[in-house]
Every structure is written in structure tokens, then in C-alpha cells.
């Protein structure tokens, strides 16, 4: 899921390799290019994976999507409904997707929003009243009370939703299920889960000036590790104006917030909760590797000499200004080597004078097989279906159609928008996005908040770093108790 394949380039390269040795290079290139063009022209219709759906006429039914709305400028819903074509890639992809599905199944699309970015209270009110008030909820971890309250359907029970298909994130399916039941997941019909995927954005000019090395190559070679990141961060920090005070107007190695400590740890293979053979969560904090990864994470995210840490500036820049006028401004003005944040930040730097690139979260060491890029479930929009859905067959058909069509329309548009900023004029950045989206990780602790186990590393980032072992031990009993209450509620339905 969330992959954008560069078909023409790959086919051309492959055909060049297969060309006969007796032909000239020019002839090979021309023949391969012509053949690739023919293949690209005919391949989409022949190989496009289509959802297995029945023919249906829903007689103009208004399919209602309850979303976070437009409350927050950085996390607004832009992927549910589009009123008209505007020339903006994501808007037009949503419009074309919805138009196609509307014409195919004779439905309309209606977006329902809530004023404070949290539609859970409205959803709960409608469900508890037994009202068929909406068809789908697109929300993050604040929907956990709906799950424990038995208000959401297991997505496996919805007709025509084939969760094995590539338009659903298989990592989300595997990570967010409990006992084989799946009440929320990520699919191609939304972009907010893309934006909520954490990555490292780096200033290319500053990295070159500091002789950091080719970090794109490091990623591809498997040598992009937390130690490499730490060394680069320490090298970049500098008091630019020489006033003896390191503040937001100076140069920093990295920008961060509390969430980033656990994000770095997850990149190194840590989870707050793992799964057993029965697909049940198991608390996984306090191990030796957990403590070791925490120590390196706070050496990066908690070093106030090298990390521009958002909490230190919230009183000076109240509200959202701490991001727009402090954190984002520092990176946009080229005074921070790394910005460690969600991919939503990429498009905010569209006008940045200096080019920057995108990297996955580093691995623990070279022996670690895969990169791991955490998704913030507070920020993401996941697919949920209320138990009051009046016609689950219709819901399943439309959801499957939305996600399948989005894989060919909305997801490429998202790549297009992300890569057509100053961030990426190169193939390397596209390859980085493929790696990032192909290695996303989710934690049930981030979904349910059990005992504060997921948030513990972040809470100790600025102070109390030496307490990680004792605090992990202290919260185990209360965490497991909170987890068991959730499991009992889910299993009882």
C-alpha cells in the first residue's frame, strides 16, 4: 500500500538490459523506448488489480464520512470530498475518484465534521442513540473508546472488504488487530495516515557543508543507523550569533518533541506492546534493548544543546505559533540539519530556498533487517465502521471501491504533491518514500494508552532519563490491568 511505481523508467531500464548485444547502443535505446511506450500504453488496462464487487445501484444514497474536518491547519481532512476540480492534485484525485464511484454505484458523498477535530463524541452520541447517522468514521486513537464500548464493527465481518488487498496497509492490519478482530485500519482512501508517518527531513546544503556523507546511499546500503544520526546531530549544533545563548535563532542538529523519543526507539525495533501467537498484546517495556535504545534516543531528542525541543518554546510562542513561527521557521531558514516530524511538514516547506530531502527513521544497527517508521495514531485517520451502519453490504462495497480506486488516483497524487516541493527533485527521495511507506509500524499502546507505557519514554525525555528502568517496572502492573480491561471489553463484544 501507499506505493507509487515508476513504470516507464523501470520498463525502459529492463528492456535496455534485455536488448541484443549485436545492436548499437542508439538502436537499443530507441527500440527499448518504443517498446516501453507500447507496454506502458497497454499495461494499465491489462494488469490493473480491480476489487471483486457486484454491480449495484444505490439510488442516489448519500454515503456519509465522519471526519476530523478543517479544524487544525496541519491535520485537516482533505481526502473525503472535493466539490470541484481546482488543479490541485489531491483535490482533483478525490473529485475524480468520487465521481467514478458515484457514477458506478449511483451514490453521493457527504463529509460530516466536528468543530474540535475530535468527532468521537458525535459518533458516540449517534451510535448510543441507535441512529444510522453516518457510514464511516475516519479517526485516530481517540476512537478507542468506541472500540471498548462495542460501538464499532470488526472490519473482517463487513461484506466485500478484502483486507488482504494492497489498498489496505497490511502492517496496520497486523498491528492493530486484537484476537483476530480488527476495528480500525489504514487504507489508500485517506492521506492523513501518510502525513502522520514520521520521517527525518534534512537540509541538503547543511549536510554537504558538514560533510555528513551520502545519507541516501546509507539508507540503501543499510548503514543508516541511530549512531550515524547521533553523530550528525552533534556535529551540526552552533551558536550563530555568538551571544552565548543557544536559542531558536541559532543552528541546531535536530528538531523534536516528546513523541520523537519513542519514534526513535521504534525505529530501532522497540514496541511498547508486542503480540503473542494468539494475536493478543503483550507488554514489552523494560528489557535491556528497550533501555539501551531509550538512552540513545534521549541523547538525540533530549540533548537541549543540539535539539530544538518544542516544549522549551511553548510559552514564548503560544498555540500553533510554536510550530509556524519557531520550529518550522528554523528549518525553513536552513538553521536545522534535521526536522523529525510527520510527513505533513514536507509540503509546508514548499517555498524553502534550500533543498531538503527525506529519510526513514534510522535502524538500531546494520544487523537490523528493516527500517521501521512509526505512524502517530493521534494524528492519523483510520477507517472505522459503526455498529449502527444500516446496510453493511453497501458500506463494504463503497469502502472497497474507495480504497481500490484511491490506490490508482489519490496515492499517486500524494506522492506527486510530496515530491513536487523543494523537498525532492531527485529519484532518491521517491525511493525513500517507498521505503518509509513500506515499513510503517503501529503500536497498540499508542492506540489505547494503556498505563502510559507508550508515552513513558517521551515523558522522561527532558528529565528523569535515569529513571527509565524503575519507572518501567513501576507501571507494569497498572498497565497490564488497563490492557486486560480493554481486552475483556473487546472479547465480550
Buried (B, 14 or more C-beta within 10 A) or exposed (E): BBBBEBBEEEBBEEBBEEBEEEEEEEEBBEBBBEBBEEBEEEEEEEEEEEBEBEEBEBEEBEBBBBBBBBBEEBBBBBBBBBEEEEEBBBBBBBBBBBEBBBEBBEBEBBBBBBEEBBBBEBBBEBBEEEEEBBBBBBBBBBBBBBBBEBBBBBBEEBEBBBBEBBBBBBBBBBBBBBEEBBBBBBBBBBBBBBBBBBBBBBBBEBBEEBEBEEBBEBBBEBBBBBBBBBEBBBBBBBBEEEEEEBBBBBBBBBBBBBBBBBBBBBBBBBBBBBBEEEEBBEBBBBEEEBBBBBBBBBBBBBBEEBBBBBEBBEEEBEEEBBBBBBBBBBBBBBBBBBBBBBBBBBBBBEEBEBBBBBBBBBBBEBEBEEBBBBBBBBBBBBBBBBBBBEBBEBBBBBBBBBBBBBBBBBBBBBBEBBBEBBBBEBEBBBBBBBBBBBBBBBBBBBBBBBBBBBBBBBBBBBEEBEEBBEBBEBBBEEBBEBBEEBBEEBEEE
